[in-house]
Each structure stands twice: as C-alpha cells, then as structure tokens.
Amino acid sequence: MRPAPLFLLPLLLAACGSPEVKAPDAYDVSGTIGGDWGASPRLRLALVGTGLPGAVTNDSRRGQNIVNMGTGSWQFGFDLPNVPAVAGVYQVVVFDDANNDATFNPLTEKFARNRQWLIYSALSGVLPAVQVPAFLPGGGEELLPEMHVQQGWNLYNRNLLLGSSNPSPAAKVIGYDLSR
C-alpha cells in the first residue's frame, strides 16, 4: 500500500479534528455567565438531568464555547444532542473544571444552574410529573409538574406560570443565563 501524498495530509487531519468553534449565539443554547468564580476559573458546560425511566445524564463533551467578556462575565454557547439517548428533563450547568478532567462533579466543583429546564420528548403529548430519583438527595420530591410538551426539545421556565406558552418548543434558546 502506498502512503497518501503529502498534499492530502491537511485534509486527513481536518477530518479527524474537533468540531468548528462558533460564536456563542450560533449554538443551540446561549446566554451569559456571571458571579464570583474566583481567580482564573476553568469554566465548562455540561448537560445534566434524568431521563425516563431514570437514566442520569452528565455530559460535558458537547460542542460549546465560552468567551470571557472581562469584569467577571462570559458569553456561552452549547449544543444539545439531536436526539438524546433517552427522553427526559435536563439543564445546562456551568462549572469550574478545577481538575481539568471535563467531568462535572457537583460535590467538589463550583457550579451554577438556573430555573429553566430543557425537556426532550419523542412525541407530543402530556409529560407526567417527574420526581427526583430516589438515590439522589431530595429523592421522591416532584422535580417538574405534569405538562403538555411538543415533540423534540421544549423549554420550561419555573419562574413563569405553567400554561399554553410554558413550556414552549425550543429549537434555539437564547438568554439561558447562569450565575453564582
């Protein structure tokens, strides 16, 4: 077998490379990060949540970009899976990846989340109330009330009343702000 000509090397390397880094607002979910993160934090984003019937997700290896805006604020963008492994309720969280292992550990790392839930459903219809899994702190408590969702990604904002526009379809989410 003959080796590939040298002029093909850049194409081969590009095919093996990581996905293109985009401007924060070009991702599926975008917003700002604020608050006290200490000196030189290693901020990273993760999709965390629980699927039905109980598969816990902690995925920080998704396409993302965090841009330091100075004065303790950042803009971010984060890509959602086209089809998650399982239907369920999720949040994007930001964490200080102090040990640089790209894994979110809520017991040892500073983090922030908000009151907006991303809900994935394979079908439109009524999503039954979701409870915190029994093995987690607060197990058995209601995480989300019963609600009507559309097929695909939906955004439920716990700061607003549950109704015809909450949750709403969420092909693109802007203003998903996170702060400590």
ZARO-718071 format. One line per 2 residues: number of its first residue (from 1); their letters; for each residue x, y, z of N, C-alpha, C. Coordinates in nm, 2 decimals. Example, Ala and Ser with C-alpha at 12.3 -4.5 7.8 and 13.67 -1.06 7.14 Angstrom:
<zanus>
1	as	1.32,-0.57,0.78,1.23,-0.45,0.78,1.32,-0.33,0.78 | 1.28,-0.22,0.71,1.37,-0.11,0.71,1.29,0.00,0.79
</zanus>
This chain:
<zanus>
1	mr	0.08,-0.12,0.00,0.00,0.00,0.00,0.09,0.12,0.00 | 0.06,0.22,-0.09,0.14,0.34,-0.10,0.09,0.44,0.00
3	pa	0.18,0.52,0.06,0.14,0.63,0.15,0.06,0.74,0.08 | -0.02,0.81,0.15,-0.10,0.92,0.09,-0.01,1.03,0.05
5	pl	-0.03,1.10,-0.06,0.05,1.21,-0.10,0.05,1.32,0.01 | 0.16,1.39,0.03,0.16,1.49,0.13,0.06,1.60,0.12
7	fl	0.01,1.63,0.00,-0.09,1.74,-0.01,-0.22,1.70,0.04 | -0.25,1.57,0.07,-0.37,1.52,0.13,-0.37,1.52,0.28
9	lp	-0.25,1.54,0.34,-0.23,1.54,0.49,-0.32,1.64,0.56 | -0.33,1.77,0.51,-0.42,1.87,0.58,-0.56,1.82,0.58
11	ll	-0.61,1.76,0.47,-0.75,1.71,0.46,-0.77,1.60,0.56 | -0.67,1.51,0.57,-0.69,1.40,0.66,-0.69,1.45,0.80
13	la	-0.61,1.54,0.84,-0.60,1.60,0.97,-0.73,1.67,1.00 | -0.78,1.75,0.91,-0.91,1.82,0.93,-1.02,1.73,0.95
15	ac	-1.02,1.61,0.89,-1.13,1.52,0.90,-1.13,1.46,1.04 | -1.01,1.45,1.10,-1.00,1.39,1.24,-1.01,1.50,1.35
17	gs	-1.02,1.62,1.31,-1.02,1.73,1.41,-1.15,1.75,1.48 | -1.15,1.84,1.58,-1.27,1.87,1.66,-1.37,1.95,1.58
19	pe	-1.49,1.96,1.62,-1.59,2.04,1.55,-1.55,2.19,1.56 | -1.60,2.26,1.46,-1.58,2.40,1.45,-1.63,2.48,1.57
21	vk	-1.54,2.57,1.62,-1.59,2.66,1.73,-1.66,2.77,1.66 | -1.78,2.80,1.71,-1.87,2.90,1.66,-1.89,3.01,1.76
23	ap	-1.94,3.12,1.72,-1.98,3.23,1.81,-2.08,3.18,1.91 | -2.08,3.22,2.03,-2.18,3.17,2.13,-2.32,3.17,2.08
25	da	-2.37,3.27,2.01,-2.51,3.27,1.97,-2.54,3.18,1.86 | -2.44,3.11,1.80,-2.47,3.02,1.69,-2.50,2.88,1.74
27	yd	-2.49,2.86,1.87,-2.52,2.73,1.93,-2.67,2.71,1.97 | -2.71,2.59,2.00,-2.85,2.57,2.03,-2.90,2.64,2.16
29	vs	-2.81,2.65,2.26,-2.84,2.73,2.38,-2.73,2.83,2.40 | -2.77,2.95,2.43,-2.67,3.06,2.45,-2.72,3.15,2.57
31	gt	-2.62,3.22,2.63,-2.66,3.31,2.74,-2.53,3.37,2.79 | -2.54,3.41,2.92,-2.43,3.47,2.99,-2.40,3.39,3.11
33	ig	-2.28,3.41,3.16,-2.23,3.35,3.29,-2.18,3.47,3.37 | -2.22,3.47,3.50,-2.18,3.58,3.58,-2.15,3.52,3.72
35	gd	-2.11,3.62,3.81,-2.09,3.58,3.95,-1.95,3.56,3.99 | -1.93,3.52,4.11,-1.79,3.50,4.16,-1.74,3.36,4.14
37	wg	-1.65,3.35,4.05,-1.59,3.22,4.02,-1.44,3.20,4.06 | -1.39,3.31,4.13,-1.26,3.30,4.18,-1.16,3.34,4.07
39	as	-1.03,3.33,4.10,-0.93,3.37,4.00,-0.90,3.26,3.90 | -0.90,3.29,3.78,-0.87,3.20,3.67,-0.95,3.07,3.67
41	pr	-1.08,3.08,3.67,-1.16,2.96,3.66,-1.15,2.89,3.53 | -1.17,2.76,3.53,-1.17,2.68,3.40,-1.32,2.64,3.38
43	lr	-1.39,2.74,3.33,-1.53,2.72,3.31,-1.56,2.62,3.19 | -1.66,2.54,3.22,-1.70,2.44,3.12,-1.85,2.42,3.14
45	la	-1.92,2.37,3.04,-2.06,2.35,3.04,-2.09,2.20,3.03 | -2.20,2.16,3.10,-2.25,2.02,3.09,-2.40,2.01,3.08
47	lv	-2.45,1.91,3.02,-2.59,1.88,3.01,-2.62,1.78,3.12 | -2.69,1.81,3.22,-2.72,1.72,3.33,-2.87,1.70,3.34
49	gt	-2.91,1.59,3.39,-3.05,1.57,3.41,-3.08,1.42,3.43 | -3.21,1.39,3.41,-3.25,1.25,3.43,-3.35,1.22,3.31
51	gl	-3.33,1.10,3.26,-3.42,1.06,3.15,-3.52,0.96,3.21 | -3.62,0.93,3.12,-3.72,0.84,3.17,-3.69,0.71,3.12
53	pg	-3.69,0.61,3.20,-3.73,0.60,3.34,-3.62,0.61,3.44 | -3.52,0.69,3.43,-3.43,0.70,3.54,-3.28,0.70,3.50
55	av	-3.24,0.72,3.38,-3.10,0.73,3.34,-3.05,0.87,3.36 | -2.95,0.88,3.45,-2.89,1.01,3.49,-2.79,1.05,3.38
57	tn	-2.79,1.17,3.34,-2.70,1.22,3.24,-2.61,1.33,3.30 | -2.48,1.33,3.26,-2.39,1.43,3.30,-2.29,1.44,3.18
59	ds	-2.32,1.52,3.08,-2.24,1.52,2.96,-2.18,1.66,2.93 | -2.05,1.67,2.95,-1.98,1.79,2.92,-1.90,1.78,2.79
61	rr	-1.91,1.68,2.72,-1.83,1.66,2.60,-1.92,1.70,2.47 | -1.99,1.80,2.48,-2.08,1.85,2.37,-2.01,1.98,2.32
63	gq	-2.04,2.01,2.20,-1.99,2.14,2.14,-2.03,2.26,2.22 | -1.93,2.34,2.25,-1.95,2.45,2.34,-1.84,2.56,2.32
65	ni	-1.88,2.68,2.36,-1.78,2.79,2.35,-1.81,2.89,2.46 | -1.71,2.92,2.54,-1.72,3.02,2.65,-1.62,3.13,2.62
67	vn	-1.68,3.26,2.61,-1.59,3.37,2.57,-1.59,3.47,2.69 | -1.47,3.50,2.74,-1.45,3.59,2.85,-1.48,3.73,2.80
69	mg	-1.58,3.80,2.87,-1.61,3.94,2.83,-1.55,4.04,2.93 | -1.46,3.99,3.02,-1.40,4.08,3.12,-1.50,4.11,3.23
71	tg	-1.44,4.16,3.34,-1.52,4.20,3.46,-1.61,4.09,3.51 | -1.56,3.97,3.51,-1.64,3.86,3.57,-1.76,3.82,3.49
73	sw	-1.76,3.83,3.36,-1.88,3.79,3.29,-1.83,3.72,3.16 | -1.91,3.62,3.11,-1.87,3.54,3.00,-2.00,3.53,2.91
75	qf	-1.98,3.51,2.78,-2.09,3.46,2.70,-2.07,3.32,2.66 | -2.17,3.24,2.65,-2.15,3.10,2.61,-2.25,3.05,2.51
77	gf	-2.21,2.94,2.44,-2.30,2.87,2.35,-2.28,2.72,2.38 | -2.38,2.64,2.37,-2.38,2.50,2.40,-2.47,2.43,2.30
79	dl	-2.43,2.32,2.24,-2.51,2.24,2.15,-2.58,2.12,2.23 | -2.71,2.11,2.20,-2.78,1.99,2.25,-2.77,1.88,2.16
81	pn	-2.79,1.76,2.21,-2.79,1.64,2.12,-2.91,1.64,2.03 | -2.89,1.60,1.90,-3.00,1.60,1.81,-3.11,1.51,1.86
83	vp	-3.08,1.39,1.91,-3.17,1.30,1.97,-3.10,1.25,2.09 | -3.14,1.29,2.22,-3.07,1.24,2.33,-3.09,1.09,2.35
85	av	-3.01,1.02,2.43,-3.01,0.88,2.45,-3.15,0.84,2.50 | -3.21,0.93,2.57,-3.34,0.90,2.63,-3.42,1.03,2.65
87	ag	-3.55,1.02,2.64,-3.64,1.14,2.67,-3.62,1.17,2.82 | -3.63,1.30,2.85,-3.62,1.34,2.99,-3.61,1.49,3.01
89	vy	-3.57,1.52,3.13,-3.55,1.66,3.17,-3.41,1.69,3.20 | -3.36,1.80,3.15,-3.22,1.84,3.16,-3.20,1.98,3.19
91	qv	-3.08,2.02,3.23,-3.04,2.16,3.24,-2.89,2.17,3.19 | -2.86,2.29,3.14,-2.72,2.32,3.11,-2.67,2.38,3.23
93	vv	-2.56,2.33,3.29,-2.49,2.39,3.40,-2.35,2.44,3.36 | -2.30,2.54,3.43,-2.16,2.58,3.41,-2.09,2.54,3.54
95	fd	-1.97,2.49,3.52,-1.89,2.45,3.64,-1.74,2.49,3.62 | -1.67,2.51,3.73,-1.53,2.53,3.73,-1.46,2.40,3.73
97	da	-1.41,2.36,3.61,-1.34,2.23,3.60,-1.20,2.24,3.65 | -1.20,2.25,3.78,-1.07,2.28,3.85,-0.96,2.17,3.83
99	nn	-1.00,2.05,3.81,-0.90,1.94,3.79,-0.89,1.91,3.64 | -0.96,1.99,3.55,-0.94,1.98,3.41,-0.97,1.84,3.35
101	da	-1.07,1.77,3.41,-1.10,1.64,3.36,-1.22,1.63,3.27 | -1.28,1.75,3.24,-1.40,1.76,3.16,-1.52,1.68,3.21
103	tf	-1.52,1.66,3.35,-1.63,1.59,3.41,-1.69,1.67,3.52 | -1.82,1.70,3.52,-1.88,1.78,3.62,-1.91,1.70,3.75
105	np	-1.85,1.74,3.86,-1.87,1.68,3.99,-1.93,1.78,4.08 | -2.07,1.77,4.11,-2.13,1.87,4.19,-2.09,1.87,4.33
107	lt	-2.02,1.77,4.38,-1.98,1.76,4.52,-1.85,1.84,4.54 | -1.76,1.85,4.44,-1.63,1.91,4.46,-1.61,2.04,4.37
109	ek	-1.69,2.07,4.28,-1.67,2.18,4.19,-1.78,2.29,4.20 | -1.73,2.41,4.19,-1.83,2.52,4.19,-1.91,2.51,4.07
111	fa	-2.04,2.54,4.08,-2.13,2.53,3.96,-2.25,2.63,3.97 | -2.31,2.65,3.86,-2.43,2.74,3.86,-2.53,2.68,3.76
113	rn	-2.66,2.69,3.79,-2.77,2.65,3.71,-2.88,2.75,3.72 | -2.98,2.74,3.65,-3.09,2.83,3.66,-3.22,2.76,3.68
115	rq	-3.34,2.82,3.66,-3.47,2.76,3.68,-3.54,2.72,3.55 | -3.46,2.71,3.45,-3.51,2.67,3.32,-3.47,2.53,3.28
117	wl	-3.57,2.45,3.25,-3.55,2.30,3.22,-3.57,2.28,3.07 | -3.48,2.20,3.02,-3.49,2.16,2.88,-3.55,2.02,2.88
119	iy	-3.66,2.00,2.82,-3.73,1.87,2.82,-3.73,1.81,2.68 | -3.68,1.69,2.67,-3.69,1.62,2.54,-3.80,1.52,2.54
121	sa	-3.88,1.52,2.43,-3.98,1.42,2.42,-3.99,1.37,2.28 | -4.00,1.24,2.27,-4.00,1.17,2.14,-4.14,1.20,2.07
123	ls	-4.24,1.23,2.15,-4.37,1.25,2.09,-4.44,1.37,2.16 | -4.53,1.44,2.09,-4.61,1.54,2.15,-4.71,1.48,2.25
125	gv	-4.74,1.54,2.36,-4.84,1.49,2.45,-4.81,1.54,2.59 | -4.87,1.47,2.68,-4.86,1.50,2.82,-4.74,1.43,2.89
127	lp	-4.65,1.51,2.95,-4.54,1.45,3.02,-4.59,1.44,3.16 | -4.58,1.32,3.22,-4.62,1.30,3.36,-4.53,1.38,3.45
129	av	-4.57,1.40,3.57,-4.48,1.47,3.67,-4.36,1.39,3.69 | -4.24,1.46,3.70,-4.11,1.39,3.71,-4.07,1.41,3.86
131	qv	-4.02,1.30,3.92,-3.97,1.31,4.06,-3.82,1.29,4.06 | -3.76,1.35,4.16,-3.61,1.33,4.18,-3.59,1.18,4.21
133	pa	-3.49,1.12,4.13,-3.47,0.98,4.16,-3.44,0.95,4.31 | -3.48,0.84,4.36,-3.48,0.80,4.50,-3.33,0.80,4.55
135	fl	-3.24,0.77,4.47,-3.10,0.76,4.52,-3.03,0.89,4.53 | -3.09,1.00,4.48,-3.03,1.14,4.49,-3.09,1.21,4.61
137	pg	-3.01,1.31,4.66,-3.07,1.40,4.77,-3.20,1.45,4.73 | -3.30,1.45,4.81,-3.43,1.50,4.78,-3.51,1.40,4.70
139	gg	-3.47,1.28,4.70,-3.53,1.17,4.63,-3.68,1.16,4.66 | -3.76,1.15,4.55,-3.90,1.14,4.57,-3.98,1.27,4.56
141	ee	-3.91,1.38,4.57,-3.97,1.51,4.55,-4.01,1.54,4.41 | -4.11,1.61,4.39,-4.15,1.65,4.25,-4.05,1.75,4.19
143	ll	-3.99,1.71,4.08,-3.90,1.79,4.01,-3.97,1.88,3.91 | -4.07,1.83,3.84,-4.15,1.90,3.74,-4.29,1.85,3.75
145	pe	-4.39,1.95,3.73,-4.53,1.91,3.73,-4.57,1.84,3.60 | -4.68,1.78,3.60,-4.73,1.73,3.47,-4.75,1.84,3.37
147	mh	-4.72,1.82,3.24,-4.73,1.93,3.15,-4.74,1.88,3.01 | -4.79,1.96,2.92,-4.80,1.93,2.77,-4.67,1.97,2.70
149	vq	-4.61,1.88,2.63,-4.49,1.91,2.55,-4.51,1.88,2.41 | -4.42,1.94,2.32,-4.42,1.91,2.18,-4.31,1.81,2.15
151	qg	-4.31,1.75,2.04,-4.21,1.65,2.00,-4.08,1.73,1.99 | -3.97,1.68,2.04,-3.84,1.74,2.03,-3.80,1.81,2.16
153	wn	-3.72,1.92,2.15,-3.68,1.99,2.27,-3.79,2.10,2.31 | -3.81,2.11,2.44,-3.90,2.21,2.50,-3.83,2.28,2.61
155	ly	-3.87,2.40,2.63,-3.81,2.48,2.74,-3.92,2.52,2.84 | -3.90,2.47,2.97,-3.99,2.50,3.08,-3.92,2.60,3.17
157	nr	-3.98,2.71,3.20,-3.92,2.81,3.29,-4.00,2.81,3.42 | -3.93,2.77,3.52,-4.00,2.75,3.65,-4.03,2.89,3.72
159	nl	-3.98,3.00,3.66,-4.01,3.13,3.71,-4.14,3.18,3.66 | -4.20,3.12,3.56,-4.32,3.16,3.49,-4.43,3.05,3.52
161	ll	-4.56,3.09,3.51,-4.67,3.00,3.53,-4.67,2.90,3.42 | -4.70,2.77,3.46,-4.72,2.67,3.37,-4.85,2.70,3.28
163	gs	-4.84,2.69,3.15,-4.95,2.73,3.07,-4.93,2.69,2.92 | -5.01,2.75,2.84,-5.00,2.72,2.69,-4.87,2.76,2.63
165	sn	-4.80,2.86,2.68,-4.67,2.90,2.63,-4.55,2.86,2.71 | -4.58,2.79,2.82,-4.47,2.75,2.91,-4.50,2.61,2.96
167	ps	-4.44,2.50,2.91,-4.32,2.50,2.82,-4.35,2.54,2.68 | -4.25,2.57,2.61,-4.26,2.61,2.46,-4.15,2.53,2.39
169	pa	-4.18,2.50,2.26,-4.08,2.44,2.17,-3.95,2.51,2.18 | -3.84,2.44,2.18,-3.71,2.51,2.20,-3.60,2.47,2.10
171	ak	-3.62,2.50,1.97,-3.52,2.47,1.87,-3.39,2.55,1.89 | -3.41,2.67,1.94,-3.30,2.76,1.98,-3.33,2.83,2.10
173	vi	-3.24,2.83,2.20,-3.27,2.90,2.33,-3.17,3.01,2.35 | -3.22,3.13,2.36,-3.13,3.25,2.39,-3.16,3.30,2.53
175	gy	-3.07,3.36,2.60,-3.09,3.42,2.73,-3.10,3.31,2.84 | -3.03,3.20,2.82,-3.02,3.09,2.92,-2.91,3.13,3.02
177	dl	-2.93,3.23,3.10,-2.82,3.29,3.18,-2.80,3.21,3.31 | -2.67,3.20,3.34,-2.62,3.12,3.46,-2.54,3.21,3.55
179	sr	-2.56,3.21,3.68,-2.48,3.30,3.77,-2.47,3.23,3.90 | -2.35,3.25,3.97,-2.33,3.21,4.11,-2.37,3.32,4.20
</zanus>
